[in-house]
Amino acid sequence: MYPPELVAPMKQELTGAGFKELLNAEEVDAAINKEGTTLLVINSVCGCAARNARPAARHSVENASKKPDHTVTVFAGVDTEAVNQARKYTLPYPPSSPAMGLFKDGKLVHFLERHHIEGASAQDISENLQGAFEQYC
């Protein structure tokens, strides 16, 4: 587990942009199973989360013509219960962080694993997400 003071600014990058922080299994269940579309970001301390994932997530929801109804986040290595529950919803994909999933009425319809994130620019990831928003939102 990472110290809370270390990850606070990393969490703030998403919560400051309107993403709801989920801290336990019940909050994850409630968020994923809401009617409509939900973007889930599994955040992490790694460089590709800072350089690519968090900027892409923010940019995608700030600049899309169609947007998810809900945006939520969990933090790997910190909020263990919430992350473990979120990963149940992203099966059959293996655990990965950072990662991003778009859900529609509780069903996973689009997923970006770490390997999709670490080699791509924030702009490319944002465009990928916005394409999914156009299709599902």
N, CA, C and O of each residue as an XYZ file, in Angstrom:
548
protein
N       0.843     -1.178      0.000
C       0.000      0.000      0.000
C       0.890      1.244      0.000
O       1.936      1.299      0.647
N       0.429      2.221     -0.745
C       1.143      3.488     -0.818
C       0.602      4.438      0.253
O      -0.576      4.370      0.604
N       1.451      5.312      0.766
C       0.985      6.276      1.768
C      -0.050      7.231      1.175
O       0.109      7.683      0.041
N      -1.100      7.539      1.923
C      -2.159      8.423      1.418
C      -1.630      9.772      0.921
O      -2.122     10.298     -0.077
N      -0.640     10.328      1.606
C      -0.120     11.631      1.192
C       0.608     11.557     -0.156
O       0.685     12.557     -0.871
N       1.129     10.407     -0.499
C       1.790     10.242     -1.789
C       0.779     10.208     -2.933
O       1.007     10.812     -3.981
N      -0.319      9.513     -2.741
C      -1.279      9.329     -3.833
C      -2.351     10.414     -3.897
O      -3.075     10.500     -4.889
N      -2.464     11.235     -2.870
C      -3.512     12.265     -2.857
C      -3.498     13.139     -4.117
O      -4.558     13.349     -4.706
N      -2.348     13.655     -4.553
C      -2.370     14.475     -5.770
C      -2.750     13.674     -7.018
O      -3.355     14.217     -7.942
N      -2.401     12.396     -7.045
C      -2.727     11.540     -8.187
C      -4.225     11.259     -8.237
O      -4.818     11.210     -9.314
N      -4.829     11.077     -7.071
C      -6.282     10.905     -7.004
C      -6.980     12.197     -7.415
O      -7.984     12.174     -8.126
N      -6.431     13.329     -6.955
C      -7.031     14.636     -7.215
C      -7.088     14.961     -8.703
O      -7.976     15.689     -9.146
N      -6.151     14.428     -9.471
C      -6.171     14.680    -10.917
C      -7.484     14.225    -11.539
O      -7.966     14.839    -12.490
N      -8.060     13.162    -11.012
C      -9.334     12.673    -11.541
C     -10.518     13.195    -10.737
O     -11.508     13.633    -11.322
N     -10.439     13.159     -9.425
C     -11.583     13.636     -8.634
C     -11.808     15.128     -8.860
O     -12.949     15.590     -8.832
N     -10.746     15.878     -9.082
C     -10.874     17.298     -9.377
C     -11.555     17.568    -10.709
O     -12.066     18.662    -10.948
N     -11.557     16.554    -11.575
C     -12.225     16.659    -12.875
C     -13.621     16.041    -12.835
O     -14.256     15.870    -13.875
N     -14.100     15.706    -11.631
C     -15.467     15.203    -11.492
C     -15.607     13.703    -11.361
O     -16.726     13.211    -11.217
N     -14.516     12.957    -11.404
C     -14.602     11.506    -11.213
C     -14.896     11.228     -9.746
O     -14.294     11.830     -8.857
N     -15.824     10.314     -9.500
C     -16.165      9.936     -8.127
C     -15.204      8.843     -7.679
O     -15.026      7.836     -8.366
N     -14.590      9.053     -6.522
C     -13.678      8.068     -5.954
C     -14.488      6.981     -5.251
O     -15.353      7.271     -4.424
N     -14.196      5.730     -5.591
C     -14.862      4.581     -4.971
C     -13.864      3.919     -4.028
O     -12.729      3.636     -4.412
N     -14.292      3.675     -2.798
C     -13.361      3.196     -1.786
C     -13.631      1.787     -1.280
O     -12.795      1.211     -0.583
N     -14.797      1.219     -1.624
C     -15.098     -0.131     -1.140
C     -15.958     -0.877     -2.167
O     -16.394     -0.306     -3.166
N     -16.187     -2.148     -1.900
C     -16.916     -3.009     -2.842
C     -18.343     -2.533     -3.069
O     -18.837     -2.577     -4.195
N     -19.007     -2.080     -2.018
C     -20.390     -1.630     -2.158
C     -20.493     -0.419     -3.083
O     -21.409     -0.334     -3.900
N     -19.552      0.515     -2.953
C     -19.558      1.690     -3.828
C     -19.304      1.301     -5.280
O     -19.906      1.870     -6.192
N     -18.417      0.337     -5.497
C     -18.145     -0.140     -6.856
C     -19.399     -0.788     -7.434
O     -19.786     -0.484     -8.562
N     -20.032     -1.668     -6.683
C     -21.257     -2.331     -7.163
C     -22.322     -1.307     -7.545
O     -22.938     -1.404     -8.606
N     -22.529     -0.335     -6.678
C     -23.549      0.678     -6.937
C     -23.209      1.497     -8.185
O     -24.093      1.793     -8.989
N     -21.954      1.860     -8.349
C     -21.553      2.693     -9.485
C     -21.645      1.943    -10.807
O     -22.168      2.473    -11.788
N     -21.150      0.733    -10.838
C     -21.124     -0.036    -12.098
C     -22.536     -0.408    -12.518
O     -22.833     -0.444    -13.713
N     -23.399     -0.679    -11.574
C     -24.747     -1.150    -11.900
C     -25.774     -0.036    -12.097
O     -26.969     -0.303    -12.223
N     -25.312      1.199    -12.123
C     -26.238      2.300    -12.409
C     -26.698      2.211    -13.855
O     -25.966      1.752    -14.733
N     -27.906      2.653    -14.079
C     -28.429      2.717    -15.442
C     -27.627      3.757    -16.223
O     -27.236      4.793    -15.684
N     -27.394      3.465    -17.482
C     -26.647      4.382    -18.325
C     -25.210      3.934    -18.492
O     -24.890      2.754    -18.345
N     -24.350      4.885    -18.800
C     -22.951      4.566    -19.066
C     -22.056      5.088    -17.946
O     -22.285      6.158    -17.382
N     -21.030      4.296    -17.647
C     -20.083      4.632    -16.582
C     -18.670      4.374    -17.081
O     -18.352      3.277    -17.542
N     -17.823      5.397    -16.984
C     -16.403      5.224    -17.260
C     -15.699      4.975    -15.939
O     -15.781      5.787    -15.017
N     -15.002      3.840    -15.853
C     -14.215      3.470    -14.681
C     -12.740      3.594    -15.037
O     -12.290      3.030    -16.035
N     -11.989      4.330    -14.226
C     -10.540      4.401    -14.377
C      -9.906      3.722    -13.174
O     -10.136      4.115    -12.030
N      -9.103      2.692    -13.447
C      -8.293      2.071    -12.406
C      -6.967      2.826    -12.435
O      -6.128      2.604    -13.308
N      -6.796      3.705    -11.482
C      -5.664      4.614    -11.395
C      -4.477      3.901    -10.748
O      -4.646      2.884    -10.076
N      -3.278      4.443    -10.955
C      -2.095      3.879    -10.302
C      -0.997      4.935    -10.216
O      -1.128      6.033    -10.758
N       0.092      4.580     -9.522
C       1.210      5.503     -9.334
C       2.205      5.473    -10.488
O       3.104      6.313    -10.524
N       2.086      4.567    -11.405
C       3.097      4.401    -12.443
C       3.167      5.606    -13.380
O       2.254      6.428    -13.448
N       4.266      5.673    -14.082
C       4.487      6.781    -15.005
C       3.479      6.854    -16.123
O       3.103      7.948    -16.542
N       3.028      5.709    -16.621
C       2.063      5.759    -17.727
C       0.690      6.226    -17.257
O      -0.103      6.707    -18.066
N       0.398      6.095    -15.971
C      -0.845      6.665    -15.444
C      -0.730      8.186    -15.411
O      -1.672      8.893    -15.768
N       0.425      8.684    -14.983
C       0.635     10.132    -14.895
C       0.726     10.772    -16.275
O       0.120     11.814    -16.520
N       1.466     10.163    -17.155
C       1.743     10.730    -18.473
C       0.605     10.502    -19.463
O       0.346     11.355    -20.313
N      -0.076      9.362    -19.363
C      -1.033      8.983    -20.402
C      -2.462      8.812    -19.892
O      -3.388      9.429    -20.419
N      -2.645      7.982    -18.876
C      -3.997      7.573    -18.482
C      -4.818      8.705    -17.875
O      -5.920      8.993    -18.343
N      -4.291      9.344    -16.843
C      -5.092     10.392    -16.194
C      -5.366     11.574    -17.132
O      -6.503     12.041    -17.200
N      -4.353     12.069    -17.859
C      -4.661     13.152    -18.804
C      -5.672     12.728    -19.872
O      -6.537     13.515    -20.255
N      -5.565     11.501    -20.347
C      -6.496     11.019    -21.380
C      -7.911     10.909    -20.838
O      -8.868     11.290    -21.511
N      -8.046     10.393    -19.634
C      -9.381     10.256    -19.041
C     -10.031     11.623    -18.883
O     -11.196     11.810    -19.233
N      -9.271     12.575    -18.355
C      -9.818     13.928    -18.180
C     -10.175     14.544    -19.530
O     -11.272     15.074    -19.704
N      -9.265     14.475    -20.465
C      -9.488     15.081    -21.783
C     -10.690     14.453    -22.473
O     -11.486     15.156    -23.095
N     -10.825     13.151    -22.368
C     -11.910     12.467    -23.081
C     -13.279     12.938    -22.601
O     -14.171     13.167    -23.418
N     -13.458     13.086    -21.296
C     -14.774     13.500    -20.803
C     -14.994     15.005    -20.919
O     -16.136     15.460    -20.993
N     -13.920     15.774    -20.936
C     -14.050     17.223    -21.066
C     -14.335     17.655    -22.501
O     -14.914     18.719    -22.722
N     -13.935     16.838    -23.479
C     -13.989     17.271    -24.873
C     -14.868     16.425    -25.784
O     -14.943     16.698    -26.982
N     -15.523     15.423    -25.261
C     -16.361     14.552    -26.094
C     -17.720     15.186    -26.347
O     -18.260     15.892    -25.495
N     -18.257     14.925    -27.521
C     -19.612     15.399    -27.806
C     -20.650     14.536    -27.085
O     -21.694     15.031    -26.660
N     -20.355     13.255    -26.956
C     -21.171     12.350    -26.145
C     -20.297     11.912    -24.981
O     -19.124     11.581    -25.159
N     -20.881     11.913    -23.786
C     -20.107     11.612    -22.585
C     -20.795     10.546    -21.761
O     -22.013     10.384    -21.837
N     -20.019      9.815    -20.970
C     -20.642      8.852    -20.060
C     -21.495      9.579    -19.028
O     -21.218     10.720    -18.658
N     -22.533      8.894    -18.576
C     -23.401      9.458    -17.545
C     -22.667      9.610    -16.216
O     -22.950     10.521    -15.437
N     -21.717      8.701    -15.970
C     -21.010      8.668    -14.693
C     -19.527      8.416    -14.954
O     -19.167      7.676    -15.870
N     -18.667      9.040    -14.137
C     -17.224      8.785    -14.200
C     -16.746      8.457    -12.794
O     -17.003      9.201    -11.848
N     -16.049      7.338    -12.667
C     -15.614      6.858    -11.356
C     -14.176      6.381    -11.436
O     -13.650      6.114    -12.516
N     -13.546      6.277    -10.262
C     -12.162      5.825    -10.218
C     -11.877      5.055     -8.938
O     -12.459      5.316     -7.885
N     -10.970      4.104     -9.060
C     -10.414      3.363     -7.929
C      -8.900      3.453     -8.062
O      -8.394      3.690     -9.159
N      -8.171      3.268     -6.974
C      -6.725      3.431     -7.011
C      -6.025      2.137     -6.612
O      -6.116      1.697     -5.466
N      -5.321      1.531     -7.579
C      -4.589      0.281     -7.336
C      -3.454      0.535     -6.342
O      -2.776      1.561     -6.398
N      -3.267     -0.421     -5.433
C      -2.219     -0.302     -4.440
C      -2.619      0.523     -3.236
O      -1.822      0.710     -2.317
N      -3.860      1.023     -3.233
C      -4.339      1.840     -2.122
C      -5.707      1.352     -1.671
O      -5.879      0.927     -0.528
N      -6.663      1.414     -2.563
C      -8.047      1.057     -2.238
C      -8.307     -0.387     -2.663
O      -9.063     -0.650     -3.598
N      -7.672     -1.306     -1.963
C      -7.632     -2.715     -2.362
C      -9.013     -3.321     -2.541
O      -9.269     -3.980     -3.548
N      -9.901     -3.112     -1.590
C     -11.240     -3.710     -1.683
C     -11.969     -3.210     -2.932
O     -12.566     -3.999     -3.665
N     -11.917     -1.917     -3.168
C     -12.596     -1.341     -4.330
C     -11.974     -1.832     -5.634
O     -12.694     -2.159     -6.577
N     -10.668     -1.886     -5.695
C      -9.988     -2.340     -6.911
C     -10.309     -3.807     -7.181
O     -10.600     -4.175     -8.319
N     -10.260     -4.638     -6.159
C     -10.581     -6.054     -6.346
C     -12.001     -6.237     -6.863
O     -12.249     -7.079     -7.726
N     -12.931     -5.450     -6.337
C     -14.322     -5.549     -6.794
C     -14.442     -5.049     -8.235
O     -15.123     -5.669     -9.052
N     -13.790     -3.940     -8.545
C     -13.835     -3.402     -9.905
C     -13.287     -4.415    -10.910
O     -13.819     -4.553    -12.012
N     -12.237     -5.111    -10.532
C     -11.620     -6.081    -11.442
C     -12.533     -7.272    -11.703
O     -12.392     -7.941    -12.726
N     -13.453     -7.546    -10.808
C     -14.443     -8.601    -11.076
C     -15.320     -8.208    -12.258
O     -15.736     -9.063    -13.040
N     -15.599     -6.915    -12.386
C     -16.431     -6.430    -13.482
C     -15.671     -6.339    -14.804
O     -16.282     -6.249    -15.869
N     -14.343     -6.361    -14.736
C     -13.559     -6.249    -15.975
C     -13.078     -7.606    -16.494
O     -12.313     -7.665    -17.457
N     -13.516     -8.684    -15.867
C     -13.201    -10.017    -16.388
C     -13.826    -10.171    -17.771
O     -14.914     -9.638    -17.988
N     -13.222    -10.845    -18.688
C     -12.113    -11.789    -18.564
C     -10.730    -11.152    -18.679
O      -9.733    -11.870    -18.763
N     -10.646     -9.829    -18.685
C      -9.340     -9.187    -18.768
C      -8.579     -9.402    -17.473
O      -9.163     -9.329    -16.392
N      -7.275     -9.668    -17.569
C      -6.477     -9.856    -16.354
C      -6.297     -8.533    -15.614
O      -6.446     -7.464    -16.205
N      -5.977     -8.601    -14.322
C      -5.740     -7.378    -13.555
C      -4.686     -6.517    -14.238
O      -3.646     -7.011    -14.676
N      -4.970     -5.234    -14.321
C      -4.106     -4.307    -15.021
C      -4.318     -2.918    -14.452
O      -5.449     -2.509    -14.193
N      -3.230     -2.200    -14.258
C      -3.375     -0.802    -13.863
C      -2.195     -0.013    -14.425
O      -1.045     -0.446    -14.340
N      -2.492      1.126    -14.989
C      -3.818      1.696    -15.112
C      -4.642      0.925    -16.136
O      -4.111      0.173    -16.953
N      -5.937      1.131    -16.069
C      -6.868      0.533    -17.022
C      -8.136      1.385    -17.026
O      -8.402      2.127    -16.082
N      -8.909      1.266    -18.098
C     -10.144      2.037    -18.212
C     -11.213      1.169    -18.839
O     -10.969      0.487    -19.834
N     -12.398      1.196    -18.252
C     -13.507      0.430    -18.788
C     -14.752      1.284    -18.915
O     -15.057      2.094    -18.041
N     -15.461      1.097    -20.004
C     -16.745      1.762    -20.192
C     -17.833      0.715    -20.028
O     -17.809     -0.329    -20.681
N     -18.781      1.000    -19.155
C     -19.891      0.107    -18.875
C     -21.185      0.746    -19.344
O     -21.380      1.955    -19.219
N     -22.060     -0.079    -19.883
C     -23.395      0.380    -20.246
C     -24.391     -0.522    -19.539
O     -24.422     -1.732    -19.763
N     -25.200      0.082    -18.685
C     -26.180     -0.661    -17.892
C     -25.544     -1.861    -17.188
O     -26.117     -2.950    -17.146
N     -24.350     -1.639    -16.637
C     -23.666     -2.665    -15.858
C     -22.845     -3.663    -16.640
O     -22.215     -4.536    -16.044
N     -22.831     -3.560    -17.968
C     -22.062     -4.504    -18.789
C     -20.858     -3.792    -19.383
O     -20.972     -2.677    -19.891
N     -19.698     -4.449    -19.315
C     -18.476     -3.903    -19.892
C     -18.586     -3.919    -21.414
O     -18.795     -4.972    -22.016
N     -18.443     -2.741    -22.035
C     -18.573     -2.644    -23.486
C     -17.276     -2.191    -24.169
O     -17.138     -2.325    -25.385
N     -16.328     -1.656    -23.392
C     -15.059     -1.195    -23.959
C     -14.027     -1.214    -22.849
O     -14.312     -0.800    -21.726
N     -12.808     -1.699    -23.161
C     -11.792     -1.792    -22.116
C     -10.419     -1.514    -22.681
O     -10.057     -2.016    -23.745
N      -9.657     -0.710    -21.962
C      -8.266     -0.427    -22.297
C      -7.388     -0.981    -21.186
O      -7.487     -0.558    -20.034
N      -6.533     -1.924    -21.538
C      -5.601     -2.490    -20.577
C      -4.327     -1.642    -20.549
O      -4.131     -0.766    -21.390
N      -3.484     -1.915    -19.585
C      -2.227     -1.186    -19.446
C      -1.435     -1.167    -20.752
O      -0.882     -0.132    -21.124
N      -1.376     -2.289    -21.444
C      -0.567     -2.328    -22.661
C      -1.142     -1.444    -23.764
O      -0.421     -1.082    -24.694
N      -2.420     -1.089    -23.684
C      -3.012     -0.129    -24.622
C      -2.657      1.299    -24.229
O      -2.685      2.204    -25.062
N      -2.327      1.493    -22.971
C      -2.093      2.828    -22.421
C      -0.618      3.211    -22.463
O      -0.277      4.319    -22.880
N       0.263      2.301    -22.034
C       1.656      2.682    -21.859
C       2.375      3.012    -23.158
O       3.366      3.741    -23.122
N       1.933      2.523    -24.281
C       2.606      2.820    -25.546
C       1.919      3.886    -26.372
O       2.369      4.192    -27.477
N       0.846      4.455    -25.868
C       0.060      5.417    -26.639
C       0.148      6.797    -25.995
O       0.450      6.925    -24.809
N      -0.116      7.812    -26.783
C      -0.156      9.169    -26.243
C      -1.493      9.395    -25.538
O      -2.466      8.683    -25.783
N      -1.523     10.385    -24.669
C      -2.778     10.741    -24.004
C      -3.830     11.112    -25.044
O      -5.004     10.780    -24.881
N      -3.422     11.794    -26.106
C      -4.355     12.191    -27.166
C      -4.956     10.960    -27.848
O      -6.162     10.912    -28.088
N      -4.125      9.972    -28.157
C      -4.628      8.753    -28.803
C      -5.593      7.988    -27.891
O      -6.613      7.472    -28.346
N      -5.261      7.923    -26.619
C      -6.137      7.231    -25.671
C      -7.456      7.985    -25.540
O      -8.522      7.369    -25.513
N      -7.392      9.306    -25.460
C      -8.598     10.118    -25.382
C      -9.478      9.894    -26.605
O     -10.694      9.748    -26.479
N      -8.873      9.866    -27.781
C      -9.640      9.628    -29.010
C     -10.276      8.245    -29.007
O     -11.407      8.080    -29.465
N      -9.557      7.249    -28.495
C     -10.102      5.901    -28.383
C     -11.334      5.916    -27.485
O     -12.372      5.352    -27.834
N     -11.215      6.562    -26.329
C     -12.350      6.638    -25.403
C     -13.513      7.408    -26.019
O     -14.667      6.999    -25.891
N     -13.218      8.510    -26.681
C     -14.287      9.294    -27.290
C     -15.012      8.492    -28.378
O     -16.217      8.650    -28.568
N     -14.280      7.639    -29.085
C     -14.923      6.756    -30.059
C     -15.890      5.797    -29.378
O     -16.983      5.536    -29.882
N     -15.474      5.276    -28.226
C     -16.362      4.389    -27.459
C     -17.571      5.164    -26.937
O     -18.684      4.638    -26.917
N     -17.359      6.409    -26.516
C     -18.473      7.236    -26.041
C     -19.476      7.449    -27.182
O     -20.687      7.367    -26.976
N     -18.967      7.719    -28.365
C     -19.853      7.935    -29.524
C     -20.704      6.706    -29.783
O     -21.884      6.812    -30.120
N     -20.100      5.544    -29.625
C     -20.804      4.290    -29.919
C     -21.799      3.909    -28.819
O     -22.883      3.410    -29.124
N     -21.454      4.133    -27.552
C     -22.249      3.573    -26.461
C     -23.012      4.592    -25.605
O     -23.947      4.214    -24.899
N     -22.636      5.861    -25.655
C     -23.273      6.854    -24.788
C     -24.432      7.559    -25.472
O     -25.070      8.423    -24.870
